[in-house]
Amino acid sequence: MQLIPYALADSSTPELRPQLGGTTTTTTTTTTDTTTPLKGQTRRTFGDVTAARIRSDSGMARRLAKYHWLDKVGESDPQIIDAVASHYTAALILANHPRLGEIAETDHYLCRRLTKWKTVARRMAQNGEADKVVALDPEGIYRVIKRDKATARRLARNPMFDQMVNENPDLGKLIAAYM
């Protein structure tokens, strides 16, 4: 049997008809990725691209949380903020970040991500930028106030508390109900 290059294997060419046997069949195969994610790994699909995000490098997350211009990094890829906030110690550092309001602008669910842990929520409540975080996602702080009354007291002592209540009157009613 003689091998014919793909570009030359046109059955309409008379000199190739006897070699092809007169009929041409084409088969297509489709392969799928059946690998399962490892422990601590999630799969995300973006159209045709599947990306794996591994939550294992807490040291890198702490370094990113200390980075002063983290909000600029978050503008390019908001998943970085999600990855940093998924680590407890990095979330503690992030709750004290001086540019927490700008970071919340890039990731609107930052309040929910930081209030997963009681101590992180308390630190965020003391941060002067907490009003911007709470304004973008008040649901996270509502859950914390129902769960932990000390966070509500710390939030009431925040220097921007009047601004928070002015922007969100339901927050003031909720704090008053749980005090």
Stockholm file with secondary structure:
# STOCKHOLM 1.0

chainA/1-179         MQLIPYALADSSTPELRPQLGGTTTTTTTTTTDTTTPLKGQTRRTFGDVTAARIRSDSGMARRLAKYHWLDKVGESDPQIIDAVASHYTAALILANHPRLGEIAETDHYLCRRLTKWKTVARRMAQNGEADKVVALDPEGIYRVIKRDKATARRLARNPMFDQMVNENPDLGKLIAAYM
#=GR chainA/1-179 SS CCCCCGGGCCTTSGGGHHHHTTCCCCCCCCCCCCCCCCTTEEEEEETTEEEEEECCCHHHHHHHHHCTTHHHHHHHCTHHHHHHHTSHHHHHHHHTCTTHHHHHHHCTTHHHHHTTSHHHHHHHHHSTTHHHHHHHCHHHHHHHHHHCHHHHHHHHTSTTHHHHHHHCHHHHHHHHHHC
#=GC SS_cons         CCCCCGGGCCTTSGGGHHHHTTCCCCCCCCCCCCCCCCTTEEEEEETTEEEEEECCCHHHHHHHHHCTTHHHHHHHCTHHHHHHHTSHHHHHHHHTCTTHHHHHHHCTTHHHHHTTSHHHHHHHHHSTTHHHHHHHCHHHHHHHHHHCHHHHHHHHTSTTHHHHHHHCHHHHHHHHHHC
//
